[in-house]
Amino acid sequence: MRTHYPRTPHLPWSPGAAADDVRAAGLAGLAGREVVVTEKLDGENTTLYADGLHARSLDSGHHPSRAWVKGLQSRIGAGIPAGWRVCGENLYARHSLPYEDLDSWFYGFSVWDGEHCLDWDRTVSFLHGLGIPTPRVLWRGVFDERALRGLRLDTTRQEGYVVRTVASFARAEFGRCVAKWVRGGHVQTDTHWMYAQVVANGLGPQAPLWAVRSGSEPDAGQLTAALGLESAPIGADEPPAVAGVEPVVAEVAGRLDAAGRTGEARLAGVLAAVL
């Protein structure tokens, strides 16, 4: 069954709350509980299942910015149990904030088993096992309003943050267990990103490693560069030592895939072949 992601309420001190946005009715659901605060990323809310995906709208159609994440779903779908869903941010297309050093074009932030949201630590473990990175953790501890109000973000580069309970919760409790802070005047373009030319966000040096974790075809040159080893400049031929291992790396990756290896296990096997 397809399920849309709930609207996240704004914290009382969030300057980016618009008139039609949902606002937190109170903080009782967070008070006295361990919470984790993660960076809010500027992308398209996307939900992945074992057999497909959708954006926030359940009937979302094709868009060029969704082609890459569809490929990701086809690679990792077998690792998502029936009845589960992975929710995250499709960051392929630039929206209001440009990114230049992403680990991937998809970051996961919650995993659901039916109407039940997994606890944070299990969420991270499951996502990393699929080869999906998670947003940067900005703060963790027993909920402290003063500490959250004191967080200082670079609002020229960061949209905001999301706070959630570390413990699991039911979908009916979402509005009490999750909230967000968004920078003032976040949307700074006159044209909605879906109707503008697609400009891809930039990937950082760790992206080739995450690509391998998620089942992508490995590129020995990119992997050696990610590890800080010598490789050919972009556009140049690979050194013979690198070019010579490509067939071996491809064969090893195929065997790992046949054995169902994902995440760190797949990366370790591929890197052993590269090195």
KAHU-V88964 format. One record per residue. N is the residue number from 1. RES is the residue in one letter. PSI is psi in radians with two decimals (none if undefined). OMEGA is omega as a letter, one per 40 degrees, with the letter a starting at -180 (* if undefined). D_LAST is the distance of its C-alpha to the last C-alpha in whole Angstrom. Layout:
N:RES:PSI:OMEGA:D_LAST / N:RES:PSI:OMEGA:D_LAST
This chain:
1:M:2.34:i:44 / 2:R:2.43:a:43 / 3:T:2.23:i:43 / 4:H:2.64:a:43 / 5:Y:2.36:a:42 / 6:P:2.73:i:45 / 7:R:2.29:a:46 / 8:T:2.15:a:45 / 9:P:2.61:i:48 / 10:H:2.48:i:48 / 11:L:2.69:a:48 / 12:P:-0.50:a:52 / 13:W:0.25:i:50 / 14:S:2.06:a:48 / 15:P:-0.21:a:50 / 16:G:0.14:a:48 / 17:A:2.14:i:50 / 18:A:3.00:a:52 / 19:A:-0.56:a:56 / 20:D:0.15:i:54 / 21:D:2.74:i:51 / 22:V:2.35:i:51 / 23:R:2.51:i:52 / 24:A:2.26:a:51 / 25:A:-0.37:i:55 / 26:G:3.13:a:54 / 27:L:0.30:a:51 / 28:A:-0.56:a:52 / 29:G:-0.31:i:49 / 30:L:-0.50:a:47 / 31:A:2.29:i:49 / 32:G:0.06:a:49 / 33:R:2.67:i:45 / 34:E:2.31:a:42 / 35:V:2.85:i:40 / 36:V:2.38:i:37 / 37:V:2.16:a:37 / 38:T:2.72:i:34 / 39:E:2.36:i:34 / 40:K:2.17:a:36 / 41:L:2.57:a:34 / 42:D:1.48:i:36 / 43:G:-2.68:i:35 / 44:E:2.14:i:37 / 45:N:2.20:a:37 / 46:T:2.43:i:36 / 47:T:2.26:a:36 / 48:L:2.46:i:33 / 49:Y:3.09:i:34 / 50:A:-0.51:a:33 / 51:D:0.36:i:35 / 52:G:-2.88:a:35 / 53:L:2.93:i:36 / 54:H:2.78:i:38 / 55:A:-2.81:a:39 / 56:R:-0.70:i:42 / 57:S:2.32:a:44 / 58:L:-0.46:a:44 / 59:D:0.48:i:45 / 60:S:2.32:a:43 / 61:G:-2.88:a:42 / 62:H:2.51:i:40 / 63:H:2.48:a:39 / 64:P:-0.55:a:36 / 65:S:-0.18:a:34 / 66:R:-0.06:a:34 / 67:A:-0.77:a:32 / 68:W:-0.77:a:28 / 69:V:-0.46:i:29 / 70:K:-0.68:i:31 / 71:G:-0.69:i:27 / 72:L:-0.81:a:26 / 73:Q:-0.67:a:29 / 74:S:-0.48:a:28 / 75:R:-0.68:a:25 / 76:I:-0.13:a:26 / 77:G:-0.66:a:29 / 78:A:-0.35:a:29 / 79:G:-0.02:i:28 / 80:I:2.02:a:31 / 81:P:2.70:i:34 / 82:A:2.35:a:37 / 83:G:-0.11:i:39 / 84:W:2.82:i:36 / 85:R:2.57:i:35 / 86:V:2.15:a:33 / 87:C:2.42:a:34 / 88:G:-2.83:a:33 / 89:E:2.09:i:33 / 90:N:1.96:a:32 / 91:L:0.31:a:31 / 92:Y:-0.87:a:30 / 93:A:2.44:i:34 / 94:R:2.30:i:35 / 95:H:-1.94:i:38 / 96:S:-0.43:a:40 / 97:L:2.29:i:37 / 98:P:2.44:i:34 / 99:Y:2.44:a:30 / 100:E:-0.21:a:28 / 101:D:0.80:i:25 / 102:L:2.58:i:25 / 103:D:-0.43:a:22 / 104:S:2.90:i:23 / 105:W:0.09:i:26 / 106:F:2.19:i:28 / 107:Y:2.31:i:28 / 108:G:2.54:i:30 / 109:F:-0.19:i:33 / 110:S:2.64:i:34 / 111:V:2.33:a:34 / 112:W:2.37:i:37 / 113:D:1.63:a:39 / 114:G:-2.11:a:42 / 115:E:0.28:a:44 / 116:H:2.13:i:42 / 117:C:2.20:a:39 / 118:L:2.68:i:37 / 119:D:2.83:a:36 / 120:W:-0.78:a:34 / 121:D:-0.69:i:32 / 122:R:-0.61:i:31 / 123:T:-0.87:a:31 / 124:V:-0.78:a:28 / 125:S:-0.79:a:26 / 126:F:-0.81:a:27 / 127:L:-0.79:i:26 / 128:H:-0.55:i:23 / 129:G:-0.48:i:22 / 130:L:-0.19:a:23 / 131:G:0.44:a:21 / 132:I:2.15:i:24 / 133:P:2.85:i:24 / 134:T:2.72:a:27 / 135:P:2.73:a:29 / 136:R:2.32:i:29 / 137:V:2.18:a:32 / 138:L:-0.48:a:34 / 139:W:2.57:i:37 / 140:R:2.41:i:37 / 141:G:-3.08:i:40 / 142:V:2.33:a:44 / 143:F:2.24:a:45 / 144:D:1.80:a:47 / 145:E:-0.69:a:48 / 146:R:-0.70:i:49 / 147:A:-0.71:a:45 / 148:L:-0.71:i:44 / 149:R:-0.47:a:47 / 150:G:-0.10:i:45 / 151:L:2.33:a:42 / 152:R:2.00:i:41 / 153:L:2.70:i:39 / 154:D:1.65:a:38 / 155:T:-0.04:i:41 / 156:T:-0.24:a:40 / 157:R:-0.24:a:36 / 158:Q:2.33:a:36 / 159:E:-0.67:a:39 / 160:G:-2.67:i:40 / 161:Y:2.81:i:39 / 162:V:2.36:i:39 / 163:V:2.39:i:40 / 164:R:2.80:i:40 / 165:T:2.51:i:41 / 166:V:-0.61:i:38 / 167:A:2.80:i:40 / 168:S:2.90:i:40 / 169:F:2.81:i:43 / 170:A:2.71:i:45 / 171:R:-0.64:a:46 / 172:A:-0.35:a:49 / 173:E:0.08:a:48 / 174:F:-0.85:a:46 / 175:G:-0.32:i:48 / 176:R:-0.36:a:49 / 177:C:-0.13:a:45 / 178:V:2.42:i:43 / 179:A:2.91:a:44 / 180:K:2.76:i:43 / 181:W:2.21:a:44 / 182:V:2.41:a:44 / 183:R:2.65:i:44 / 184:G:2.46:i:48 / 185:G:0.73:a:48 / 186:H:-0.88:a:44 / 187:V:2.03:a:45 / 188:Q:0.39:i:46 / 189:T:2.63:i:46 / 190:D:-0.43:a:49 / 191:T:2.28:i:47 / 192:H:2.44:a:45 / 193:W:-0.50:a:42 / 194:M:-0.37:a:42 / 195:Y:0.09:i:44 / 196:A:2.92:i:43 / 197:Q:2.37:a:40 / 198:V:2.13:i:37 / 199:V:2.07:a:34 / 200:A:2.42:i:31 / 201:N:2.74:a:30 / 202:G:2.57:i:27 / 203:L:2.58:a:23 / 204:G:-3.08:a:21 / 205:P:-0.38:a:18 / 206:Q:-0.13:a:17 / 207:A:-0.73:i:18 / 208:P:-0.56:i:15 / 209:L:-0.75:i:14 / 210:W:-0.58:i:17 / 211:A:-0.76:i:18 / 212:V:-0.73:i:15 / 213:R:-0.62:a:17 / 214:S:0.16:i:20 / 215:G:0.13:i:19 / 216:S:2.70:i:18 / 217:E:2.18:a:17 / 218:P:2.53:i:13 / 219:D:1.94:a:13 / 220:A:-0.69:a:9 / 221:G:-0.78:i:11 / 222:Q:-0.63:a:13 / 223:L:-0.73:i:10 / 224:T:-0.63:i:8 / 225:A:-0.70:i:12 / 226:A:-0.50:i:13 / 227:L:0.00:i:10 / 228:G:0.29:i:12 / 229:L:2.85:a:10 / 230:E:2.46:i:12 / 231:S:2.97:a:13 / 232:A:2.59:i:16 / 233:P:2.71:i:19 / 234:I:2.28:i:20 / 235:G:-0.23:a:22 / 236:A:2.84:i:21 / 237:D:2.56:i:19 / 238:E:2.58:i:15 / 239:P:2.60:a:14 / 240:P:-0.65:a:14 / 241:A:-0.65:i:10 / 242:V:-0.83:a:9 / 243:A:-0.58:a:12 / 244:G:-0.41:a:12 / 245:V:-0.15:a:9 / 246:E:-0.85:i:11 / 247:P:-0.66:i:13 / 248:V:-0.77:i:11 / 249:V:-0.76:i:10 / 250:A:-0.72:i:14 / 251:E:-0.76:i:15 / 252:V:-0.75:i:13 / 253:A:-0.72:i:14 / 254:G:-0.72:i:17 / 255:R:-0.70:i:17 / 256:L:-0.71:i:16 / 257:D:-0.72:i:19 / 258:A:-0.53:i:22 / 259:A:-0.01:i:21 / 260:G:0.41:a:22 / 261:R:2.28:i:19 / 262:T:3.06:i:19 / 263:G:-2.39:a:18 / 264:E:-0.59:a:16 / 265:A:-0.73:i:16 / 266:R:-0.76:a:14 / 267:L:-0.77:a:12 / 268:A:-0.73:i:10 / 269:G:-0.73:i:10 / 270:V:-0.77:a:9 / 271:L:-0.60:i:6 / 272:A:-0.63:i:5 / 273:A:-0.64:a:6 / 274:V:-0.73:a:4 / 275:L:none:*:0
